[in-house]
Amino acid sequence: MLFDHMKTDLSIDEEEKSYTEKQGQYLAFIFYYTKINGVPPAQIDLQRYFAVTPPTIHQMILQLEKKGLISRTPNTARSLKLRISEEQLPRLK
């Protein structure tokens, strides 16, 4: 991944920021949940909000991590961190 050393945040380059509408909703939820609660969401929080199964949440987290849109510490609760800025997020529906 190429980082612009002049940036002070962990934003990824614009051309690397590509995600589906659904992935964007997950990213927006992670952002707003963290902003409101002071901690990132647990997988159960994502599951409840999006009304999906635990395997679906796990696969989405893996996809977002593979694309470099989030980072996490495996086997550590509430360790999701966005790697894009708020300006790059869609509105949460």
N, C-alpha and C positions, 0 to 999 in steps of 0.2 A: 504494500500500500504506500502511495506517495503522499507525504505530508508537506504542506507549505510551512516552512520554518518561521515565517513571519506571523502566522496565526497564533493566538494565545489559547484557543480552545482546542478541543479534540475533533473538530469538524473534519470530515473526509472531503476530498476534492469533489466538486460539483458533478463531474462526469462519472464518478464512482457512485454517486448517490442515486441509485435507481431502485425503486421498490414498488410493489403492487399497491393498489388501493387498500387492500386488506392489511398488508404489512405496515402501511402508513398508519392505519388505525391502531395497530398494536404499539407502534412507536409513540404515537400521540398519547395513548393511554398510559404507557410507562412514564412519559414525561410529566403529565398532569398528576398522576397518582403520586409520583415522587415529590412534586412541588407541593401538593396539598398535605401529604402525610409525613414528609421528611425522610421517608425510606422508600426504596423501590418496592414494587408489588411482588408478592409471592405468586407462584404459579396458580394457586387456588384463586387469587384475586382476578387474574386474567381469565381463568376458567369461568368464574361467575359472571364477569362483565360480558364476555363474548358468548356465553352459553355453549361452550364446546367441551370436549372430553380432555382429560389429562394428556393423552398421547398427541392430540392436536396442538395443545399449547407447547409441549416439548419440541415437536417438529418445527413449529414457528420460531421458537427461540433459537434452535439450531440454524435455521435458514437465515435469520437476522444476524446471528453471530458470524456465519460463513460470509455474508455480504459485507461484514465490517460495520454494520449499522449499530450494533450493540457489543458490549463486552460483558463477560460474567466470570465468576470464579466457580468452576464445577464443584458440586457437592456443598455449596455454601448458600444458605438461604438469603433471599433478598439481595443478591449481588449484581443485578442487572444495571448496566450503565449505558446511557446513550452515547454514541460517538458522532452524533450530528447535532447541529445547533437547533434551537427552537424555531428559527426562521425557515429551516428546511423541513419542518413538520407540517402535515396537513391539519385541518381542523378536525377535532374529535367529533364524530357524529353520535 
